[in-house]
């Protein structure tokens, strides 16, 4: 029996879909992309099925482009399968109102991710576009720009404290307090909260979840405006910011930069 | 110079708020944008001439979005009246909305990218994770300037709102009915029985609102507003047909009339059997007549 990993996109998956798949020799296994274990299931899987459009943050969302990119890059022989209540003309799309049409032959004829060139259009917020804005250098949607400003202040303060041995009271008065870290942190949180839940049903959900957990460790320090010396002196704050930056850079490299270069090729 | 975009907001500006003013908008793409604040409660005799004159003043130069606060006594009939007081060649430039009772995107308290704060102002305090955060759409209070990003967000959100609400109604309805697959045909009255179950109550109310069968002030009107507040979503359709006609033309209104009649007779009553592919087809026929995007990415 083939195994297909189902991402239900926050929507109720019809029992009849599971039954239809089983009749064709396909076992649907629901996965939760925010959890860590789903990637280990990919090696044995036939494909990933998305119930589209996904629902999150009060809007319908289209994560298909991010999944296609992920699979084509890392698991090119898996299929990206799409199911919806829409009439969509695509070899990998399964119409929930025509379940009777999808026998074992149909499954065999679906395309592997490295072959699929153009994805069908699904009404919903295009999450690949959202992700680009997430990383854009400026503008109201840029989450990374705000984080970079915070990191710059922390990096300078750390250097002064650890390398120049400047007393923290002086660093705080001259650098940290004027930077209004608490306000910057709230601005970051404000943008982050608007963004990261949108990606709950995408392959990068786990990484974003890790970043969310990292932020908790320094929230208290940030909201207090960076008054406390110890977390800065022991390098904890800069370490967390560096870890966050590294995670974000990995996401950018995998889903934004590579994608752009692919498009321009 | 781009086209003038004006948002007229009839709300409680006078009592404790910023007053009846005209605000400009910052940003190079927003030089012609305006927000006009008026505190005009609906007149007891239903006369909307003063408001219509104000709208005409701005539709001459560009597009207008009118927001009428429900607590000022406005209801869908006012929208219908107003649209027909605008010259026919300018009607396409006007979009009218009722707002209030808490759930709309225009409020900063619901969406930090919104416009309206609390008590007739453009600012509000948000509580996030136990912390208080000041949000405001004002760029420069002295010069009466609002932030371009907030203006654009509200303009775009409401411009898409009708298509989006109909699309979401369709998807949510199929979420609900999809649980009965592979059954594709429902006997007369079967769907109404199904939708009357407590777990489907919200869907039933949304369909009733879509077909214009919820009376203002009724118990079910209050119930659906409560759902809206709790879910932070606009789920109701105030005078959907008239808004479609004026914004998207007669074909959209005709498709709405067909779908609405089908839902009313066969989904919400014991008319004929309902086939899910046919129901989907009718929704698609309507959506195809509503041009433009459903969401901004």
Interface residues (C-beta under 8 A of the other chain):
Chain A: X11 X12 X14 X15 X16 X17 X19 X20 X53 X55 X58 X59 X60 X85 X86 X87 X96 X97 X99 X100 X123 X124 X125 X126 X127 X129 X130 X140 X186 X189 X190 X193 X194 X223
Chain B: X112 X113 X128 X131 X133 X149 X167 X168 X170 X171 X174 X175 X178 X179 X181 X182 X184 X231 X232 X233 X276 X277 X280 X284 X294 X295 X296 X297
